[in-house]
Amino acid sequence: MPLHVDIRINDRLLHTLHIGRASGGTSPDSINSYVVVEGDEPQSKSEWLAGTPYEHRYGDGAKACVMKAIQAMKENDE
């Protein structure tokens, strides 16, 4: 199930991120492949594949997953 993250200043929406697991499992030590997409929620596999890929250890939790997504996007922009 994807993570959906809104970044706001007060009520003003700045960014919306959608994070989905591309491959891997749900055991705490699973190192999984994820993809992050900014903007509208992806509705097809091709829209997901246009996102930025990264890896994350499942057991590190959702906040760490979001931080890694933002870092991957930053590195992709550089």
N, C-alpha and C positions, 0 to 999 in steps of 0.2 A: 504494500500500500504506500503510495507516494507521500512525501512530506510537502506541505504547501506553506510558504513563509511570506508574509507581508512585512515590508520595511516601511515604517511611517514616521513622519514628524507630525505630532498631534493627529489630526484627522486626514492629513495629506499623504496619500499613497505615493511612495517614491519608487519602489520596486516590488515585484512579485516573483518569487522563485518557486520552482517545482522540482523536486528531487525524487528520482526513482531508482530502484535497484535494478541494474541490468543483468547481473548474474551473481550467484552465490547463495549462501544459506543463512539460517537464523540462529546457528549456535554462536555463543558469545565470542569464540575465537575465529569465526569465519571472516576472512578478508574478502570483501565483496567489491564488485565493480558497480559504480553509480554514475548517473548523469544528471546534470543540473541544467534547467531551461529557465530563462528569464522571460517574463511577459505572460501572455495568455496560456492557460493550461493546455499542454499537448493533448491532441485528440487522436493521434495516430502514431504508429511506431516510427515513421519517418520524421515526425516532429520531435520525438524523443531523441532520435539518433542525431539530430542537428545540434543537440546540447553539448555541454562540456563534460567530458568523462573524468573520473577520479576514483581512487580506491579508499575504502574505509573499513575498519574493523567493527563488525556488527555490535559487539559487546560494549563499545565505547559510547553508544547512545546517540540520541537524536541531535543534541546540541553540538557534539563533536562532528557529526555528519554535516550539519549546516555550516559550521566553521570551515570544514574542509572544502565544501562546495564553493563558498565565497572565495577561498584562497585559490582554488582551481580556476575560477573565473578570472580572478585578478592576474594570475600567471598567463592565462590564455590571451588576455588583452595586451600583455607586455610584448 
